[in-house]
């Protein structure tokens, strides 16, 4: 079953995030994981980036995995 793992990221302290906690946790439990780091979003992705989230979910559930990250 495809799994979409979303994680927020705000580059407050600089640095480079290579794998979010959402991705790490889902890859332990599932094999077909698509992970998206949502830019300029913290814990409340739906409130902070609603348009971006709707586009991601639309693409993911319509079966367009190549369009999910755009």
ZADRENGU-417283 format. One record per atom (N, C-alpha, C, O, CB): x, y, z; atom name; residue number from 1. Coordinates in Angstrom, 3 decimals, decimal comma, always signed. Glycine has a CB too. Example, Ala and Ser with C-alpha at 12.3 -4.5 7.8 and 13.67 -1.06 7.14 Angstrom:
2
rec xx:+13,190	yy:-5,690	zz:+7,800	atomo:N	num:1;
rec xx:+12,300	yy:-4,500	zz:+7,800	atomo:CA	num:1;
rec xx:+13,200	yy:-3,300	zz:+7,800	atomo:C	num:1;
rec xx:+14,236	yy:-3,319	zz:+8,465	atomo:O	num:1;
rec xx:+11,308	yy:-4,473	zz:+9,046	atomo:CB	num:1;
rec xx:+12,850	yy:-2,250	zz:+7,080	atomo:N	num:2;
rec xx:+13,670	yy:-1,060	zz:+7,140	atomo:CA	num:2;
rec xx:+12,900	yy:+0,030	zz:+7,870	atomo:C	num:2;
rec xx:+13,409	yy:+1,138	zz:+8,039	atomo:O	num:2;
rec xx:+14,084	yy:-0,598	zz:+5,725	atomo:CB	num:2;
! end
This chain:
70
rec xx:+0,842	yy:-1,171	zz:+0,000	atomo:N	num:1;
rec xx:+0,000	yy:+0,000	zz:+0,000	atomo:CA	num:1;
rec xx:+0,889	yy:+1,237	zz:+0,000	atomo:C	num:1;
rec xx:+1,806	yy:+1,335	zz:+0,816	atomo:O	num:1;
rec xx:-0,959	yy:-0,004	zz:+1,214	atomo:CB	num:1;
rec xx:+0,638	yy:+2,171	zz:-0,890	atomo:N	num:2;
rec xx:+1,415	yy:+3,409	zz:-0,889	atomo:CA	num:2;
rec xx:+1,151	yy:+4,226	zz:+0,378	atomo:C	num:2;
rec xx:+0,022	yy:+4,308	zz:+0,862	atomo:O	num:2;
rec xx:+1,085	yy:+4,244	zz:-2,134	atomo:CB	num:2;
rec xx:+2,214	yy:+4,820	zz:+0,896	atomo:N	num:3;
rec xx:+2,124	yy:+5,645	zz:+2,101	atomo:CA	num:3;
rec xx:+2,741	yy:+7,001	zz:+1,786	atomo:C	num:3;
rec xx:+3,827	yy:+7,079	zz:+1,211	atomo:O	num:3;
rec xx:+2,843	yy:+4,963	zz:+3,325	atomo:CB	num:3;
rec xx:+2,045	yy:+8,064	zz:+2,165	atomo:N	num:4;
rec xx:+2,563	yy:+9,419	zz:+1,994	atomo:CA	num:4;
rec xx:+2,933	yy:+9,952	zz:+3,368	atomo:C	num:4;
rec xx:+2,075	yy:+10,067	zz:+4,244	atomo:O	num:4;
rec xx:+1,519	yy:+10,353	zz:+1,284	atomo:CB	num:4;
rec xx:+4,196	yy:+10,276	zz:+3,560	atomo:N	num:5;
rec xx:+4,684	yy:+10,825	zz:+4,825	atomo:CA	num:5;
rec xx:+5,060	yy:+12,279	zz:+4,602	atomo:C	num:5;
rec xx:+5,917	yy:+12,585	zz:+3,773	atomo:O	num:5;
rec xx:+5,901	yy:+10,010	zz:+5,373	atomo:CB	num:5;
rec xx:+4,425	yy:+13,165	zz:+5,337	atomo:N	num:6;
rec xx:+4,694	yy:+14,598	zz:+5,203	atomo:CA	num:6;
rec xx:+5,380	yy:+15,104	zz:+6,458	atomo:C	num:6;
rec xx:+4,988	yy:+14,760	zz:+7,573	atomo:O	num:6;
rec xx:+3,389	yy:+15,390	zz:+4,941	atomo:CB	num:6;
rec xx:+6,390	yy:+15,910	zz:+6,275	atomo:N	num:7;
rec xx:+7,089	yy:+16,518	zz:+7,396	atomo:CA	num:7;
rec xx:+7,317	yy:+17,987	zz:+7,119	atomo:C	num:7;
rec xx:+7,626	yy:+18,370	zz:+5,991	atomo:O	num:7;
rec xx:+8,420	yy:+15,808	zz:+7,665	atomo:CB	num:7;
rec xx:+7,168	yy:+18,801	zz:+8,129	atomo:N	num:8;
rec xx:+7,396	yy:+20,232	zz:+7,973	atomo:CA	num:8;
rec xx:+8,857	yy:+20,575	zz:+8,202	atomo:C	num:8;
rec xx:+9,591	yy:+19,834	zz:+8,855	atomo:O	num:8;
rec xx:+6,513	yy:+21,024	zz:+8,933	atomo:CB	num:8;
rec xx:+9,264	yy:+21,713	zz:+7,653	atomo:N	num:9;
rec xx:+10,647	yy:+22,152	zz:+7,827	atomo:CA	num:9;
rec xx:+10,724	yy:+23,657	zz:+7,699	atomo:C	num:9;
rec xx:+10,361	yy:+24,228	zz:+6,671	atomo:O	num:9;
rec xx:+11,576	yy:+21,477	zz:+6,801	atomo:CB	num:9;
rec xx:+11,195	yy:+24,284	zz:+8,744	atomo:N	num:10;
rec xx:+11,474	yy:+25,716	zz:+8,732	atomo:CA	num:10;
rec xx:+12,959	yy:+25,873	zz:+9,032	atomo:C	num:10;
rec xx:+13,403	yy:+25,512	zz:+10,122	atomo:O	num:10;
rec xx:+10,578	yy:+26,503	zz:+9,776	atomo:CB	num:10;
rec xx:+13,736	yy:+26,404	zz:+8,092	atomo:N	num:11;
rec xx:+15,191	yy:+26,488	zz:+8,279	atomo:CA	num:11;
rec xx:+15,602	yy:+27,585	zz:+9,259	atomo:C	num:11;
rec xx:+16,341	yy:+28,500	zz:+8,898	atomo:O	num:11;
rec xx:+15,867	yy:+26,728	zz:+6,944	atomo:CB	num:11;
rec xx:+15,130	yy:+27,492	zz:+10,472	atomo:N	num:12;
rec xx:+15,402	yy:+28,507	zz:+11,483	atomo:CA	num:12;
rec xx:+16,872	yy:+28,557	zz:+11,877	atomo:C	num:12;
rec xx:+17,468	yy:+29,631	zz:+11,945	atomo:O	num:12;
rec xx:+14,558	yy:+28,252	zz:+12,706	atomo:CB	num:12;
rec xx:+17,447	yy:+27,395	zz:+12,134	atomo:N	num:13;
rec xx:+18,817	yy:+27,332	zz:+12,619	atomo:CA	num:13;
rec xx:+19,795	yy:+26,888	zz:+11,531	atomo:C	num:13;
rec xx:+20,922	yy:+26,495	zz:+11,833	atomo:O	num:13;
rec xx:+18,902	yy:+26,392	zz:+13,800	atomo:CB	num:13;
rec xx:+19,374	yy:+26,950	zz:+10,286	atomo:N	num:14;
rec xx:+20,235	yy:+26,496	zz:+9,202	atomo:CA	num:14;
rec xx:+20,326	yy:+24,993	zz:+9,195	atomo:C	num:14;
rec xx:+19,398	yy:+24,316	zz:+9,638	atomo:O	num:14;
rec xx:+21,622	yy:+27,104	zz:+9,321	atomo:CB	num:14;
rec xx:+21,402	yy:+24,464	zz:+8,711	atomo:N	num:15;
rec xx:+21,581	yy:+23,022	zz:+8,700	atomo:CA	num:15;
rec xx:+20,880	yy:+22,386	zz:+7,515	atomo:C	num:15;
rec xx:+20,295	yy:+23,066	zz:+6,672	atomo:O	num:15;
rec xx:+21,070	yy:+22,419	zz:+9,989	atomo:CB	num:15;
rec xx:+20,952	yy:+21,081	zz:+7,472	atomo:N	num:16;
rec xx:+20,391	yy:+20,335	zz:+6,355	atomo:CA	num:16;
rec xx:+19,663	yy:+19,115	zz:+6,911	atomo:C	num:16;
rec xx:+20,259	yy:+18,310	zz:+7,626	atomo:O	num:16;
rec xx:+21,502	yy:+19,916	zz:+5,338	atomo:CB	num:16;
rec xx:+18,395	yy:+18,975	zz:+6,590	atomo:N	num:17;
rec xx:+17,625	yy:+17,823	zz:+7,035	atomo:CA	num:17;
rec xx:+17,673	yy:+16,776	zz:+5,930	atomo:C	num:17;
rec xx:+17,282	yy:+17,058	zz:+4,798	atomo:O	num:17;
rec xx:+16,148	yy:+18,217	zz:+7,382	atomo:CB	num:17;
rec xx:+18,139	yy:+15,587	zz:+6,237	atomo:N	num:18;
rec xx:+18,247	yy:+14,538	zz:+5,233	atomo:CA	num:18;
rec xx:+17,075	yy:+13,573	zz:+5,300	atomo:C	num:18;
rec xx:+16,666	yy:+13,035	zz:+4,271	atomo:O	num:18;
rec xx:+19,548	yy:+13,782	zz:+5,403	atomo:CB	num:18;
rec xx:+16,525	yy:+13,342	zz:+6,485	atomo:N	num:19;
rec xx:+15,386	yy:+12,453	zz:+6,625	atomo:CA	num:19;
rec xx:+14,556	yy:+12,935	zz:+7,810	atomo:C	num:19;
rec xx:+15,047	yy:+13,010	zz:+8,936	atomo:O	num:19;
rec xx:+15,842	yy:+10,969	zz:+6,813	atomo:CB	num:19;
rec xx:+13,302	yy:+13,256	zz:+7,544	atomo:N	num:20;
rec xx:+12,446	yy:+13,734	zz:+8,623	atomo:CA	num:20;
rec xx:+12,012	yy:+12,573	zz:+9,510	atomo:C	num:20;
rec xx:+12,133	yy:+11,406	zz:+9,138	atomo:O	num:20;
rec xx:+11,218	yy:+14,462	zz:+8,056	atomo:CB	num:20;
rec xx:+11,511	yy:+12,914	zz:+10,675	atomo:N	num:21;
rec xx:+11,006	yy:+11,893	zz:+11,597	atomo:CA	num:21;
rec xx:+9,832	yy:+11,147	zz:+10,976	atomo:C	num:21;
rec xx:+9,672	yy:+9,948	zz:+11,204	atomo:O	num:21;
rec xx:+10,582	yy:+12,531	zz:+12,936	atomo:CB	num:21;
rec xx:+9,007	yy:+11,844	zz:+10,191	atomo:N	num:22;
rec xx:+7,870	yy:+11,199	zz:+9,528	atomo:CA	num:22;
rec xx:+8,356	yy:+10,125	zz:+8,556	atomo:C	num:22;
rec xx:+7,819	yy:+9,018	zz:+8,530	atomo:O	num:22;
rec xx:+7,010	yy:+12,244	zz:+8,784	atomo:CB	num:22;
rec xx:+9,360	yy:+10,450	zz:+7,768	atomo:N	num:23;
rec xx:+9,887	yy:+9,485	zz:+6,809	atomo:CA	num:23;
rec xx:+10,540	yy:+8,312	zz:+7,520	atomo:C	num:23;
rec xx:+10,297	yy:+7,160	zz:+7,159	atomo:O	num:23;
rec xx:+10,888	yy:+10,153	zz:+5,873	atomo:CB	num:23;
rec xx:+11,350	yy:+8,578	zz:+8,506	atomo:N	num:24;
rec xx:+12,033	yy:+7,522	zz:+9,240	atomo:CA	num:24;
rec xx:+11,030	yy:+6,553	zz:+9,867	atomo:C	num:24;
rec xx:+11,173	yy:+5,335	zz:+9,757	atomo:O	num:24;
rec xx:+12,936	yy:+8,125	zz:+10,321	atomo:CB	num:24;
rec xx:+10,017	yy:+7,112	zz:+10,522	atomo:N	num:25;
rec xx:+9,011	yy:+6,282	zz:+11,175	atomo:CA	num:25;
rec xx:+8,215	yy:+5,445	zz:+10,201	atomo:C	num:25;
rec xx:+7,913	yy:+4,285	zz:+10,484	atomo:O	num:25;
rec xx:+8,081	yy:+7,136	zz:+11,967	atomo:CB	num:25;
rec xx:+7,869	yy:+6,009	zz:+9,063	atomo:N	num:26;
rec xx:+7,079	yy:+5,272	zz:+8,073	atomo:CA	num:26;
rec xx:+7,908	yy:+4,208	zz:+7,350	atomo:C	num:26;
rec xx:+7,387	yy:+3,142	zz:+7,022	atomo:O	num:26;
rec xx:+6,485	yy:+6,241	zz:+7,056	atomo:CB	num:26;
rec xx:+9,187	yy:+4,485	zz:+7,099	atomo:N	num:27;
rec xx:+10,020	yy:+3,505	zz:+6,393	atomo:CA	num:27;
rec xx:+10,306	yy:+2,275	zz:+7,252	atomo:C	num:27;
rec xx:+10,643	yy:+1,217	zz:+6,720	atomo:O	num:27;
rec xx:+11,335	yy:+4,148	zz:+5,961	atomo:CB	num:27;
rec xx:+10,176	yy:+2,401	zz:+8,561	atomo:N	num:28;
rec xx:+10,314	yy:+1,240	zz:+9,440	atomo:CA	num:28;
rec xx:+9,092	yy:+0,339	zz:+9,285	atomo:C	num:28;
rec xx:+9,202	yy:-0,882	zz:+9,395	atomo:O	num:28;
rec xx:+10,486	yy:+1,680	zz:+10,922	atomo:CB	num:28;
rec xx:+7,930	yy:+0,936	zz:+9,030	atomo:N	num:29;
rec xx:+6,672	yy:+0,195	zz:+9,010	atomo:CA	num:29;
rec xx:+6,178	yy:-0,172	zz:+7,619	atomo:C	num:29;
rec xx:+5,376	yy:-1,095	zz:+7,484	atomo:O	num:29;
rec xx:+5,628	yy:+0,987	zz:+9,694	atomo:CB	num:29;
rec xx:+6,629	yy:+0,517	zz:+6,590	atomo:N	num:30;
rec xx:+6,102	yy:+0,293	zz:+5,248	atomo:CA	num:30;
rec xx:+7,230	yy:+0,284	zz:+4,221	atomo:C	num:30;
rec xx:+8,337	yy:+0,749	zz:+4,492	atomo:O	num:30;
rec xx:+5,065	yy:+1,368	zz:+4,892	atomo:CB	num:30;
rec xx:+6,931	yy:-0,252	zz:+3,038	atomo:N	num:31;
rec xx:+7,947	yy:-0,332	zz:+1,990	atomo:CA	num:31;
rec xx:+7,753	yy:+0,708	zz:+0,894	atomo:C	num:31;
rec xx:+8,731	yy:+1,209	zz:+0,339	atomo:O	num:31;
rec xx:+7,942	yy:-1,707	zz:+1,381	atomo:CB	num:31;
rec xx:+6,523	yy:+1,033	zz:+0,580	atomo:N	num:32;
rec xx:+6,225	yy:+1,949	zz:-0,523	atomo:CA	num:32;
rec xx:+5,915	yy:+3,336	zz:+0,044	atomo:C	num:32;
rec xx:+4,761	yy:+3,765	zz:+0,064	atomo:O	num:32;
rec xx:+5,029	yy:+1,422	zz:-1,382	atomo:CB	num:32;
rec xx:+6,961	yy:+4,032	zz:+0,505	atomo:N	num:33;
rec xx:+6,792	yy:+5,315	zz:+1,187	atomo:CA	num:33;
rec xx:+7,262	yy:+6,452	zz:+0,288	atomo:C	num:33;
rec xx:+8,384	yy:+6,434	zz:-0,219	atomo:O	num:33;
rec xx:+7,565	yy:+5,331	zz:+2,524	atomo:CB	num:33;
rec xx:+6,394	yy:+7,439	zz:+0,098	atomo:N	num:34;
rec xx:+6,750	yy:+8,688	zz:-0,559	atomo:CA	num:34;
rec xx:+6,825	yy:+9,736	zz:+0,533	atomo:C	num:34;
rec xx:+5,852	yy:+9,950	zz:+1,257	atomo:O	num:34;
rec xx:+5,717	yy:+9,086	zz:-1,686	atomo:CB	num:34;
rec xx:+7,971	yy:+10,392	zz:+0,658	atomo:N	num:35;
rec xx:+8,158	yy:+11,380	zz:+1,723	atomo:CA	num:35;
rec xx:+8,324	yy:+12,751	zz:+1,111	atomo:C	num:35;
rec xx:+9,115	yy:+12,942	zz:+0,188	atomo:O	num:35;
rec xx:+9,378	yy:+11,030	zz:+2,605	atomo:CB	num:35;
rec xx:+7,581	yy:+13,691	zz:+1,625	atomo:N	num:36;
rec xx:+7,668	yy:+15,070	zz:+1,163	atomo:CA	num:36;
rec xx:+7,958	yy:+15,954	zz:+2,372	atomo:C	num:36;
rec xx:+7,261	yy:+15,881	zz:+3,384	atomo:O	num:36;
rec xx:+6,351	yy:+15,514	zz:+0,434	atomo:CB	num:36;
rec xx:+8,980	yy:+16,782	zz:+2,264	atomo:N	num:37;
rec xx:+9,246	yy:+17,787	zz:+3,284	atomo:CA	num:37;
rec xx:+8,566	yy:+19,067	zz:+2,811	atomo:C	num:37;
rec xx:+8,910	yy:+19,617	zz:+1,764	atomo:O	num:37;
rec xx:+10,803	yy:+17,996	zz:+3,523	atomo:CB	num:37;
rec xx:+7,608	yy:+19,527	zz:+3,585	atomo:N	num:38;
rec xx:+6,833	yy:+20,708	zz:+3,221	atomo:CA	num:38;
rec xx:+7,611	yy:+21,947	zz:+3,659	atomo:C	num:38;
rec xx:+7,835	yy:+22,143	zz:+4,853	atomo:O	num:38;
rec xx:+5,408	yy:+20,676	zz:+3,872	atomo:CB	num:38;
rec xx:+8,024	yy:+22,782	zz:+2,710	atomo:N	num:39;
rec xx:+8,823	yy:+23,957	zz:+3,063	atomo:CA	num:39;
rec xx:+8,012	yy:+24,989	zz:+3,841	atomo:C	num:39;
rec xx:+6,805	yy:+25,132	zz:+3,646	atomo:O	num:39;
rec xx:+9,395	yy:+24,595	zz:+1,807	atomo:CB	num:39;
rec xx:+8,694	yy:+25,692	zz:+4,710	atomo:N	num:40;
rec xx:+8,096	yy:+26,769	zz:+5,502	atomo:CA	num:40;
rec xx:+6,858	yy:+26,321	zz:+6,268	atomo:C	num:40;
rec xx:+5,860	yy:+27,038	zz:+6,343	atomo:O	num:40;
rec xx:+7,739	yy:+27,926	zz:+4,605	atomo:CB	num:40;
rec xx:+6,943	yy:+25,133	zz:+6,829	atomo:N	num:41;
rec xx:+5,834	yy:+24,602	zz:+7,606	atomo:CA	num:41;
rec xx:+6,390	yy:+23,876	zz:+8,820	atomo:C	num:41;
rec xx:+7,409	yy:+23,191	zz:+8,745	atomo:O	num:41;
rec xx:+4,951	yy:+23,656	zz:+6,750	atomo:CB	num:41;
rec xx:+5,712	yy:+24,039	zz:+9,912	atomo:N	num:42;
rec xx:+6,085	yy:+23,336	zz:+11,131	atomo:CA	num:42;
rec xx:+5,196	yy:+22,135	zz:+11,336	atomo:C	num:42;
rec xx:+4,989	yy:+21,343	zz:+10,417	atomo:O	num:42;
rec xx:+6,009	yy:+24,263	zz:+12,337	atomo:CB	num:42;
rec xx:+4,671	yy:+21,994	zz:+12,532	atomo:N	num:43;
rec xx:+3,872	yy:+20,836	zz:+12,905	atomo:CA	num:43;
rec xx:+2,478	yy:+20,856	zz:+12,284	atomo:C	num:43;
rec xx:+1,907	yy:+19,799	zz:+12,018	atomo:O	num:43;
rec xx:+3,758	yy:+20,759	zz:+14,404	atomo:CB	num:43;
rec xx:+1,934	yy:+22,024	zz:+12,054	atomo:N	num:44;
rec xx:+0,555	yy:+22,153	zz:+11,564	atomo:CA	num:44;
rec xx:+0,530	yy:+22,453	zz:+10,070	atomo:C	num:44;
rec xx:+0,206	yy:+23,567	zz:+9,656	atomo:O	num:44;
rec xx:-0,187	yy:+23,258	zz:+12,333	atomo:CB	num:44;
rec xx:+0,869	yy:+21,464	zz:+9,275	atomo:N	num:45;
rec xx:+1,001	yy:+21,632	zz:+7,830	atomo:CA	num:45;
rec xx:-0,306	yy:+22,100	zz:+7,196	atomo:C	num:45;
rec xx:-0,293	yy:+22,972	zz:+6,327	atomo:O	num:45;
rec xx:+1,450	yy:+20,325	zz:+7,187	atomo:CB	num:45;
rec xx:-1,429	yy:+21,532	zz:+7,620	atomo:N	num:46;
rec xx:-2,726	yy:+21,887	zz:+7,025	atomo:CA	num:46;
rec xx:-3,074	yy:+23,353	zz:+7,255	atomo:C	num:46;
rec xx:-3,728	yy:+23,967	zz:+6,412	atomo:O	num:46;
rec xx:-3,830	yy:+21,001	zz:+7,599	atomo:CB	num:46;
rec xx:-2,657	yy:+23,912	zz:+8,359	atomo:N	num:47;
rec xx:-2,931	yy:+25,327	zz:+8,643	atomo:CA	num:47;
rec xx:-1,896	yy:+26,254	zz:+8,017	atomo:C	num:47;
rec xx:-2,220	yy:+27,365	zz:+7,598	atomo:O	num:47;
rec xx:-2,978	yy:+25,557	zz:+10,145	atomo:CB	num:47;
rec xx:-0,650	yy:+25,793	zz:+7,957	atomo:N	num:48;
rec xx:+0,438	yy:+26,655	zz:+7,509	atomo:CA	num:48;
rec xx:+0,628	yy:+26,663	zz:+5,992	atomo:C	num:48;
rec xx:+1,050	yy:+27,674	zz:+5,430	atomo:O	num:48;
rec xx:+1,713	yy:+26,228	zz:+8,165	atomo:CB	num:48;
rec xx:+0,323	yy:+25,553	zz:+5,329	atomo:N	num:49;
rec xx:+0,491	yy:+25,449	zz:+3,874	atomo:CA	num:49;
rec xx:-0,712	yy:+24,720	zz:+3,258	atomo:C	num:49;
rec xx:-0,530	yy:+23,668	zz:+2,645	atomo:O	num:49;
rec xx:+1,817	yy:+24,704	zz:+3,525	atomo:CB	num:49;
rec xx:-1,926	yy:+25,247	zz:+3,403	atomo:N	num:50;
rec xx:-3,112	yy:+24,512	zz:+2,946	atomo:CA	num:50;
rec xx:-3,141	yy:+24,255	zz:+1,442	atomo:C	num:50;
rec xx:-3,511	yy:+23,157	zz:+1,024	atomo:O	num:50;
rec xx:-4,346	yy:+25,265	zz:+3,334	atomo:CB	num:50;
rec xx:-2,768	yy:+25,218	zz:+0,626	atomo:N	num:51;
rec xx:-2,806	yy:+25,021	zz:-0,830	atomo:CA	num:51;
rec xx:-1,808	yy:+23,954	zz:-1,267	atomo:C	num:51;
rec xx:-2,114	yy:+23,110	zz:-2,109	atomo:O	num:51;
rec xx:-2,512	yy:+26,341	zz:-1,559	atomo:CB	num:51;
rec xx:-0,628	yy:+24,003	zz:-0,692	atomo:N	num:52;
rec xx:+0,407	yy:+23,021	zz:-0,997	atomo:CA	num:52;
rec xx:-0,066	yy:+21,620	zz:-0,601	atomo:C	num:52;
rec xx:+0,130	yy:+20,662	zz:-1,348	atomo:O	num:52;
rec xx:+1,727	yy:+23,377	zz:-0,268	atomo:CB	num:52;
rec xx:-0,683	yy:+21,504	zz:+0,564	atomo:N	num:53;
rec xx:-1,164	yy:+20,217	zz:+1,062	atomo:CA	num:53;
rec xx:-2,275	yy:+19,656	zz:+0,179	atomo:C	num:53;
rec xx:-2,267	yy:+18,467	zz:-0,138	atomo:O	num:53;
rec xx:-1,662	yy:+20,360	zz:+2,497	atomo:CB	num:53;
rec xx:-3,217	yy:+20,485	zz:-0,216	atomo:N	num:54;
rec xx:-4,315	yy:+20,023	zz:-1,071	atomo:CA	num:54;
rec xx:-3,765	yy:+19,501	zz:-2,394	atomo:C	num:54;
rec xx:-4,209	yy:+18,464	zz:-2,888	atomo:O	num:54;
rec xx:-5,331	yy:+21,164	zz:-1,324	atomo:CB	num:54;
rec xx:-2,806	yy:+20,212	zz:-2,963	atomo:N	num:55;
rec xx:-2,200	yy:+19,778	zz:-4,229	atomo:CA	num:55;
rec xx:-1,496	yy:+18,424	zz:-4,051	atomo:C	num:55;
rec xx:-1,638	yy:+17,534	zz:-4,890	atomo:O	num:55;
rec xx:-1,192	yy:+20,846	zz:-4,744	atomo:CB	num:55;
rec xx:-0,740	yy:+18,273	zz:-2,961	atomo:N	num:56;
rec xx:-0,054	yy:+17,002	zz:-2,704	atomo:CA	num:56;
rec xx:-1,040	yy:+15,851	zz:-2,551	atomo:C	num:56;
rec xx:-0,872	yy:+14,797	zz:-3,165	atomo:O	num:56;
rec xx:+0,810	yy:+17,112	zz:-1,451	atomo:CB	num:56;
rec xx:-2,059	yy:+16,053	zz:-1,738	atomo:N	num:57;
rec xx:-3,035	yy:+14,987	zz:-1,497	atomo:CA	num:57;
rec xx:-3,802	yy:+14,645	zz:-2,763	atomo:C	num:57;
rec xx:-4,060	yy:+13,472	zz:-3,033	atomo:O	num:57;
rec xx:-4,009	yy:+15,395	zz:-0,394	atomo:CB	num:57;
rec xx:-4,168	yy:+15,652	zz:-3,539	atomo:N	num:58;
rec xx:-4,862	yy:+15,423	zz:-4,799	atomo:CA	num:58;
rec xx:-4,034	yy:+14,545	zz:-5,733	atomo:C	num:58;
rec xx:-4,539	yy:+13,580	zz:-6,306	atomo:O	num:58;
rec xx:-5,183	yy:+16,754	zz:-5,476	atomo:CB	num:58;
rec xx:-2,767	yy:+14,890	zz:-5,876	atomo:N	num:59;
rec xx:-1,882	yy:+14,118	zz:-6,756	atomo:CA	num:59;
rec xx:-1,644	yy:+12,719	zz:-6,219	atomo:C	num:59;
rec xx:-1,633	yy:+11,762	zz:-6,993	atomo:O	num:59;
rec xx:-0,550	yy:+14,834	zz:-6,931	atomo:CB	num:59;
rec xx:-1,455	yy:+12,576	zz:-4,924	atomo:N	num:60;
rec xx:-1,173	yy:+11,272	zz:-4,337	atomo:CA	num:60;
rec xx:-2,367	yy:+10,333	zz:-4,482	atomo:C	num:60;
rec xx:-2,206	yy:+9,188	zz:-4,905	atomo:O	num:60;
rec xx:-0,799	yy:+11,424	zz:-2,862	atomo:CB	num:60;
rec xx:-3,552	yy:+10,803	zz:-4,138	atomo:N	num:61;
rec xx:-4,730	yy:+9,941	zz:-4,185	atomo:CA	num:61;
rec xx:-5,268	yy:+9,726	zz:-5,588	atomo:C	num:61;
rec xx:-6,055	yy:+8,804	zz:-5,802	atomo:O	num:61;
rec xx:-5,807	yy:+10,515	zz:-3,331	atomo:CB	num:61;
rec xx:-4,869	yy:+10,548	zz:-6,549	atomo:N	num:62;
rec xx:-5,287	yy:+10,321	zz:-7,930	atomo:CA	num:62;
rec xx:-4,330	yy:+9,366	zz:-8,642	atomo:C	num:62;
rec xx:-4,540	yy:+9,020	zz:-9,804	atomo:O	num:62;
rec xx:-5,367	yy:+11,652	zz:-8,688	atomo:CB	num:62;
rec xx:-3,288	yy:+8,947	zz:-7,943	atomo:N	num:63;
rec xx:-2,359	yy:+7,974	zz:-8,514	atomo:CA	num:63;
rec xx:-1,288	yy:+8,578	zz:-9,387	atomo:C	num:63;
rec xx:-0,754	yy:+7,901	zz:-10,266	atomo:O	num:63;
rec xx:-3,106	yy:+6,979	zz:-9,300	atomo:CB	num:63;
rec xx:-0,963	yy:+9,831	zz:-9,168	atomo:N	num:64;
rec xx:+0,093	yy:+10,505	zz:-9,927	atomo:CA	num:64;
rec xx:+1,312	yy:+10,726	zz:-9,037	atomo:C	num:64;
rec xx:+1,583	yy:+11,853	zz:-8,624	atomo:O	num:64;
rec xx:-0,414	yy:+11,855	zz:-10,496	atomo:CB	num:64;
rec xx:+2,050	yy:+9,655	zz:-8,741	atomo:N	num:65;
rec xx:+3,182	yy:+9,833	zz:-7,806	atomo:CA	num:65;
rec xx:+4,260	yy:+10,766	zz:-8,321	atomo:C	num:65;
rec xx:+4,956	yy:+11,395	zz:-7,523	atomo:O	num:65;
rec xx:+3,805	yy:+8,503	zz:-7,501	atomo:CB	num:65;
rec xx:+4,417	yy:+10,874	zz:-9,636	atomo:N	num:66;
rec xx:+5,425	yy:+11,780	zz:-10,180	atomo:CA	num:66;
rec xx:+5,040	yy:+13,232	zz:-9,956	atomo:C	num:66;
rec xx:+5,907	yy:+14,105	zz:-9,917	atomo:O	num:66;
rec xx:+5,628	yy:+11,520	zz:-11,666	atomo:CB	num:66;
rec xx:+3,754	yy:+13,497	zz:-9,808	atomo:N	num:67;
rec xx:+3,271	yy:+14,853	zz:-9,609	atomo:CA	num:67;
rec xx:+3,212	yy:+15,219	zz:-8,122	atomo:C	num:67;
rec xx:+2,993	yy:+16,386	zz:-7,798	atomo:O	num:67;
rec xx:+1,896	yy:+15,013	zz:-10,243	atomo:CB	num:67;
rec xx:+3,397	yy:+14,277	zz:-7,226	atomo:N	num:68;
rec xx:+3,246	yy:+14,520	zz:-5,801	atomo:CA	num:68;
rec xx:+4,246	yy:+15,538	zz:-5,287	atomo:C	num:68;
rec xx:+3,895	yy:+16,378	zz:-4,458	atomo:O	num:68;
rec xx:+3,392	yy:+13,231	zz:-5,037	atomo:CB	num:68;
rec xx:+5,471	yy:+15,482	zz:-5,755	atomo:N	num:69;
rec xx:+6,500	yy:+16,360	zz:-5,208	atomo:CA	num:69;
rec xx:+6,535	yy:+17,728	zz:-5,875	atomo:C	num:69;
rec xx:+7,358	yy:+18,565	zz:-5,505	atomo:O	num:69;
rec xx:+7,844	yy:+15,707	zz:-5,341	atomo:CB	num:69;
rec xx:+5,665	yy:+17,976	zz:-6,843	atomo:N	num:70;
rec xx:+5,689	yy:+19,273	zz:-7,543	atomo:CA	num:70;
rec xx:+4,752	yy:+20,243	zz:-6,917	atomo:C	num:70;
rec xx:+4,643	yy:+21,381	zz:-7,375	atomo:O	num:70;
rec xx:+5,339	yy:+19,112	zz:-9,000	atomo:CB	num:70;
! end
